[in-house]
Amino acid sequence: MKGLTKIQKEVDYKATLLPYHKTIDRIINTRLFPCLGYHAGKKVVCMECGSSFDGNPAKGKAVCPICGKTLNVEESKKRTFKEIRCFLYSMRFQGWQVNRYFYVQKVCKQGRAVSMQVHEVMQRWVNPLGKLVVRAKSFRPMSYYRDAWNYDSELKTRPYTKHISTYYYVDKYDIGYSMQHTVSVLPELQRNGYDGNDHGVVDVVELQQLILTDNHVETLWKSGFFEFAKLHDKLSEYWTEVKICMRNHYHIEDVGLWKDMVSNLRELAKDTHNAAYVCPENLPMAHDRWRHKVEDFRKKQRFLKQKEEIQSEEPHYYERMKAFLGIVIENDVYIVTPLQSVADFYREGEAMHHCVFTNEYYKEAKSLIFSVRDKKGNRISTIEFDLDDMKIVQNRGIQNSVPKDKKNIDKLVKSNIRLIAKAKASSILMAQAA
């Protein structure tokens, strides 16, 4: 499409004046692809000129006597090589930083000269205010791939929007590249500390925009703390701690690990203005230490919340179930008794590793929960008994497993249903009296 806005029209015009530098061809021909040779038997095939020669390459290297190139030799019977790589060429042009993307296909075959096809598929123009204009070829229709370019189409101004689909995040113009070469940069970028090197931190075009528009990223780049730019979308949130790292000359490789550690320190209400916390000598060890402390802290907080829940629910549970609490069902092996309190639900759930407490069975008016133990007091299982239907709903062992002696335990409870029925009648009378 033709440019609609003022800067799009400006880019459309200047794009017609954009030169094709000889440096582009030189880099593509000498640096973008490795010089390959395939060795099998006594022959080495040069993939640069297609010739073959006798040789036994030492340490995977050989010099082709025909074209004179130094080859990286692989042991293989292959005689063809085909690969596509993307090359990013960044240059200053008439007040814009122009990032040009070239898709290059190299085809080599024994006995033939190398074939190279070069397609400029995209240009991303950044002005001194950090505004971005994208010119690109069209994509092949119905393709799932971001690099499925239609090479026969024209470079045109394209609407630039980041799309979030149901399954994944897509920026179709943020494409990967094998190599980047920067020949010149805008004075504004130089002023803000950018020299053409992205240090592998952020996509080069996004970095150019950030350096021009984000004071935090500009400060990091001027100070040499490039790694923290990985947090560019959360720099404001962690800026105080980042400044402490900068003052203490604290460089790190895994910024994500550092961010997680700082989040843990904040949750524990530690002084994150203190370099002793924020700049540990051993980051992985410090991260693990504070992570364990956070886990303990959260567990304690959950317990306090559960304790409050227990205390508030105890009177209601006792009032509703008091007629059943005296039931004792036993034989020579097992003792089956109702859980006497909400606290018992908590202890039962913790010991048996199931959800009798977390799923709030103590609030179920029609459910009577029994704990089954052996004569030594060891927990065997937990039974839910339906007071409406007067039958066992479930009998769960540890971690919701099936108890080994489930059949006999169920039989024991069923043989004493009259005790439960008597308690149920008593409960109804108590409720009517109240």
N, C-alpha and C positions, 0 to 999 in steps of 0.2 A: 504494500500500500504506500501511497505518498504521505510524507510527513504532514501531520495536522497542526501541531503546535509550532511555536516560533523556533524552538531549539531543534525540533525534528526537521524542519525545513532547512535550517542552517546546516545540519549534518548531511542532509540529502545533497545540498549544493557542494559542500566541501569534499564529500566522498568522490565526486567526479574529478577532483583535483588530486586525489590521494595517489602518491607514486608507489611503484613496486620496486623496492630496493634490491640491488644485486646481492646484498647480504642475505636475503631470504633464501635465494637459490644456493648460495655457498653453504649455509647452515644445513639446509635440507640434504645437500649432496654429500656433506662431510661429517655431520654430527648427529643427525636425527636417527639414522639406522646404523647398527653395527655392521662392520665388514665381515661377512661370514664365509666360511669354507667348510665343506663336508669331507670327512676322511673315511675311507673304507678300503681295506686291503693296502695297496701301495700307492693309491692315487688320492690326491686332494683336488676337489672341484672348487674353483673360485666362483662365488656367487655374484661377484662384481662384474667380471668380464665374461663369465661363462666357460672359461678355459679350464683344463685339467692338467696337472703336472705330478711327477713323482715326488714323493716326500713322506717323511715320518715326523710330523710336527712335534716339537718339544714344548711341553707345558701349554698345549692348546693354541700355539701361535705358529704362523707361517707367513712368508712373504711370497706373494704371487709374482713369478718371473715375467709375466706378460704385462699386467697393469701396474705392478710395483706396490700394491696396497698390502698393508699388514692385516692378516685375517685372523679372526677368532674361530678356531677350528673345532668342530664338534664331530664326534664319532657317530656317523650316520650314513645310511645308504640313500638318503634323500638326495634328489637332484633338482629340486625346485624350492623356492622360498617366496612366500607372499604374505604381506602384512600391511596394515593400515595404522598410521599413527597421526596424532594431532600435535601441531606445533603452534605455540602462541608467540606472536611477535608484537611487542609493545613499543610504541613510539609517540613522540610529541608531534602534533601537527595542527598549526593554526589555532592555538589556544585550547586544544583538546588533547586528552590522552587517549590514543586510539589503540585498542587491543584487538589484534587481527588473528583469527583462528584459521589455520590451514590444515586440511585433511590430505595426507599424502599416502598414496598407495605405491608400494615398491614390489615389483615382480621380477624374480631372477630365475633363470633356467639354464641348465648346462648347455653350452653350445650357442647361447644367445646373449646379446648385450642386455644389460639391465634396463628395465622399463620403469619409469617414474611418472605418476600422474598426480598433479598438484591442484587442489581445489580450495579456494578461499570461501569458507562456508559461513563465516560470521564475523562481524565487527561489533565491538562494544565500546562506545564512545563515552568518556567521562569528562565533564567540564570542571573548571575550578571551584564550582559550587557543589560538586559531588553529584550532579544530575547525570542520569544514565540514559543513553539512547542505544537501542539495539538494531543493527541491520544484519539480516541473515537470509540465507536461502530457505526455501520451504522444506517441510518434512514430508516424507512419503506418507500418504494416507494409510490409515488402519495399521500403523506400526506401533509396537510397544516400546521401541527403542528411541532414546533421545538423540542419537547420532545417525538416524536413518535419513540422511539429507538427500534431497533431490538435486543432484549436481547440475542438472540442466536448467534449473530455475535461476532467477535473478536475485542479486543481493538487494533487499528492500527493507525499509523501516518496518519493524514488527512490533506489535503491542507487547509490552513486557509486564507480565503479571505472574506472581508466584502462585501456584495451584496446589491446594491440599485435597487429595482424593480420599476415598474411604479407606484405602489400604496403605498408601505411602505418600511421602512428601515429594513434590516434583518442582524443580526449577529447570525447565527444559533448556534454558540457555546457559546454565551452569554446567559446562561439560568438562570432562577431564582432558588433560593434555600430557604428552610425554616429555615435552621440553618447553622451556620459556626463555626468551631472549629479549632483553630490554635495551634499546639503543639510546633512548632519551626520555626524560620525564618532565612534566610541567614544573615551572618555577614554584608554583604553589605547593606541589607535592614535595619538592626538594626542601622548601621552607619548613614543612611539617615533618621532615625527617625521613622521607621515603626516597630510596635510591634505586628502586626497581626490584629489590629482593624481598619476596614475601616470607622468607624463612620457614616455609612450609606450615604456616600458622592458619591463614585464612585465604580463601580464593582471591587471586590477585586483583580482580575487578572490585570485589566487595571490599577488599583492603584499601584500595585507592579511594573509594567512596567514604569509608570510615575515617581515614586519615584526614580527609578534607572536611568532614562534618562532625566528628566525635572528638572532643577535647581530650578525653581519657586515652583513646587509642593514639592520638598525636603525642601525648606525654610519654606513653609507653615506648613508642618508636624512637623518640628523641633520646630517651634514657637507656635504650638497649634492652628493655625487658619485653622482648617480642612475645615470649611464651604466654604472657597474661592476656594478650589480645584474643586468645581462644575464648575468653569469657566476654567477648564484646557485647553480647546481648544482656549480660548481667553485671557489667563492670560497675554501674552505679551502685548496685547492691553490695558489692564487695570492695569498693574503691578504698575505703579506710584501711582495710587489711592489706590491700595491694600496695598502698603507699608505705606501710610499715616494712613490707618486703623490699621495696625499692630503697628505703633509707638504710636498711641493713644489708644491701647488696645480696639479697637472697634470690638466687636463680633456681628454678626447678624445671623438670621435664614433664612430669605428669600433673598438669594444672587441674584436671578433673578430680584427682585424688586430693589435692590441696583444698579445692572448693568444698568437697564433702567433709573434710576434716574441720574446716572453719564453720560449716553449718552445724556440725556436732558440738563444737565449742560454744556456739551461740545457744543451742538448745540446753546446754548444761550451765548457762549463765556465766561462762568463764570470761576473763578480760581479754577480748580479742584485740585490744590496743597494745597488748604486751607481746613483744617479739619472742619471748620465751615460749609462748603458746603458738604464735602464728608462723614462726620460722624455725621449726625443729630441725635438728641435725639429720635425723633419720625420719624422713617423711612417711614411708610405708609403716614403720613401727609406731609412730605417733598416731597415724590414721587408725590403725587397728586398735590401739589403746583407747582412743576416745570413742571409737565405734562400740567397743564392748561396754564402756561406761554409759553410753547413751542407751544401749539395750537394757542394762540394769536399771537405769533411771526410768525408762518407759515401763518396765515390768513393775517397778515400785509404784508408779503412778496408776497403773492398771489395778494393782492390788488395793490402793487407797480408794479408788473409785468403786471397786467391788465391795470393799469393806463398808462404804457408805450405803451401797445398795442392799447389802445384807442386813444392816441395822435398820434400814427403813422398812424392809419387807418382813422382818421377823414376826412382828405382832400379827400381821395379816395372815401369814402362813399358819401360825399357831392357832389362831381363832378358827380358821377354816378346817384344819386337819386334826385338831386336838382329840377328837373321838377315835382316831385311827392310831395315834402314837403309842398306845399301849399294846398293840398287837405283837405277839412273838410266835413265829412259826419255826419249828425245829424238828430234827430227827437226830440220828446218831452221827450224822456227818455235817449238816449245815444248820445255821441259824439265820432266819430271814426276818428282818425288822424294817419298819418304815424309817425313812430319813427323818430325824427328829426336829431339824431346824434348817433354815436357809444356809447357815454355816456348814451344816452337814452336806448340803448339795455341793458347796464349793470344795470341801475336802474330798468328796466322792469323785468329783470331776477331775481334780488334780491327780488323785491316786490312780484312777482308772483311765485317764487320758481320753475322756470323751466329753460330750457337750451337755451333760445333764444340768450343769450350772450356767454355762454361757448361753444356752438356748432357753433359759428361764423356765425350766419345768416346774419350779416351785410356784409359778403363777397359774399353772393348769388346774382348774377347779375339779375336773373330772378324772385327773390322773393321780394315782397313789404310787409313789416311788419307793421301792424296797431295795435295801442293800443286803446282798447274800454273802455270808462269810463262813469260813470253816470253824471248827471248834477252837482253833488257835487264834482266831480273830483276823485271819488273812482275808482280804476282799477277793471274792470269786467273780461276782457279776452284779449288775444293776438291772432291776426289773421295773418296767412301767406297766401298771395295772389299770385298766379302764373301769372306773366305778359306775359308768352308765351301763355298759354291756357286760360287766362283771367277768372280764377275761384278760389274759395277759396279752399286751400289745407287742412288747419286745423284751428280750432278755439279752443284755450285752455284756461281754467280758471286757478285758483290757483292750483299749484302742478299738472298741466296737467289734471285737472278735466274737465268734460263737463260743460260749463256754464249753469246756470239754464234757461236762456232765449235765448239759442243758436239759436233756429229756427228764432226768430224775429231779432236777430243781423245779422244772415246770410242774411235774407231777406232785411234788411236795406242796407247792402253792395252791394248786387246784383242789387238792384234798382238804384244804383248810379255808375254802371260800366262805364257809358258814361264819367264820370269825370276822371276815371282812364285811359280810352282809350285816352281821349284828352291829358292827361299828358304824356302818353306813346308816342303819336305822336310828342309832343313837344320835348321829350327826344331824339327821333330819329333824329329830325331836328338839335338839338344842337350838337349831335355827328357827323352828316355829315358836319356841319359848322366848327367844330373843325378840 
